């Protein structure tokens, strides 16, 4: 299952109802690929929890901190 579908499932939302498909944005990357091979080979890194478990923890944290999150300004401020 894709992480986005899994997130919706964990939160009790229907993925197909929860998304809005839009056209491409200027400069948008076609895809993002994350590969941990180098970290595994050079540093002996290995994940301590599954992706699904990590996503569940993030969702729980957001739910626990939602009131605080809503107070954070949405404007981006560039600081050189």
C-alpha positions in Angstrom: 0.0 0.0 0.0 1.3 3.5 -0.8 2.1 5.7 2.2 -0.6 8.2 1.2 -3.3 5.5 1.1 -2.0 4.2 4.4 -2.2 7.6 6.0 -5.8 8.0 4.9 -6.6 4.5 6.2 -5.0 5.3 9.6 -7.0 8.5 9.8 -10.2 6.9 8.7 -10.5 8.9 5.4 -11.3 7.6 2.0 -8.2 8.3 -0.2 -10.2 8.8 -3.4 -12.5 11.4 -1.7 -9.6 13.1 0.1 -7.4 14.0 -2.9 -7.7 16.7 -5.6 -5.8 16.0 -8.8 -4.4 19.2 -10.2 -2.2 20.1 -13.2 1.5 20.3 -13.1 3.1 23.2 -11.4 6.0 25.1 -13.0 9.3 23.6 -11.7 7.5 20.6 -10.1 9.6 17.4 -9.9 8.0 14.5 -11.7 9.0 12.1 -8.9 10.9 11.8 -5.7 13.0 8.7 -5.0 14.5 8.0 -1.6 17.2 5.4 -1.5 18.9 4.4 1.7 21.6 2.2 0.1 24.5 4.6 0.7 23.6 5.1 4.4 23.3 1.3 4.8 26.6 0.5 3.1 28.7 3.4 4.4 27.3 3.8 7.9 25.7 0.4 8.6 22.4 2.2 9.0 19.2 0.3 9.2 15.6 1.4 10.0 14.5 0.9 13.6 10.8 1.0 12.8 8.8 0.3 9.6 7.5 3.2 7.4 4.0 2.3 8.4 4.8 2.5 12.1 6.6 5.8 11.6 3.6 7.3 9.7 1.3 6.1 12.5 3.5 7.9 15.0 3.5 11.1 13.0 -0.2 11.1 12.6 -0.6 10.5 16.4 1.8 13.4 17.1 -0.1 15.8 14.8 -3.4 14.8 16.4 -1.9 15.4 19.9 -0.5 18.8 18.9 -3.2 20.0 16.5 -4.2 23.1 18.6 -0.6 24.3 18.7 0.0 23.5 14.9 -3.0 25.7 14.0 -1.4 28.7 15.8 1.8 28.5 13.7 1.8 31.1 10.9 1.5 29.7 7.4 3.7 32.5 5.8 7.2 31.5 4.7 9.9 33.8 6.0 13.2 33.6 4.3 16.1 34.1 6.7 19.5 34.3 5.0 
